[in-house]
Amino acid sequence: MARITTGSKVPDVDLHMTADKRGRLSGFSGKIVVLYFYPRANTPGCTQEGLDFKAAINKFRRQSTVILGASRDSLKAQENFKVRQEFPFELISDPDEELCKLFDVIKLKNMYGKQVYGIERSTFLIDAEGVLRQEWRKVKVPGHVDEVLEAVKALRKEG
C-alpha cells in the first residue's frame, strides 16, 4: 500500500480498536478525524500526549472531531492503557503496521545506542470527506494538542 500524502483521500483501511471494536476509517465519514501515532503505550511521552488530548476532548467534540490514537502495541496493551488513563477515545492496535506504513510513521531511531525501527510521533488531520489535510511529524508533546485544535478550527471555518 502506498504512503498517503496531504491532499489525497485516505484509503479505507480496517481498524482494530479498543473495546474490541472493528471499524473502517469510512465509519467516521462526516466528522473530522485526528489520528495520532505514538511509539508505545504507558510510556511518559505517550501518556502525556494522550492526557493532553483527553483534557481537550470536549473542545474537539464541539468541532465534530473524533480523536484516535494508534501504535503497534497489542490490543490488550491498548486496552490497559486506555483504562488506566481513562481516555475518552479509542486506541487502535496496529501490530502488523498496515496503518503505520500507510502514514509512513515507521522510522529508524536511536534507542540506547542501538538503531531500531519504531513509530515516529506523528499526527494527521483528516477532513469530513476523508481527505488528509495536514500532518505533523517528529511531534514534541508540549503545546501540540493546542496546535492541532487550532488547525481543526481553521478547517471547520473553511468548510
C-alpha angles and dihedrals in degrees: 000000000000123000115264117241132203112275095027131104114263112238114248100251128178116257127203105201139180117280082046089276118161119199148137132245088248087066087075094054111145092030131086112245126209107197114188126186122207130183102237140354119249096019120126101252094041092048092050092049091052091047090051091053089046091053091052098040096112091051089053092046090053086058092052089248128149120209119212125178121202139188140149090259120123119264089251092054090048091049091051091047093050094047095044093051095034092231111189092211136063126266121214123223111214106171092151089054094228093135092037091054093046090057093037095232099139106101138165107260137179114242120176091336095311128104113236136165114247144142117292106218103255139159130205130197114210119187127226090269093054097256120140104239105171141004136196119200131187087022120200108210102222109090094356098115091052090052091050091048091053090051090050091051091049090050091051090052089053092052 
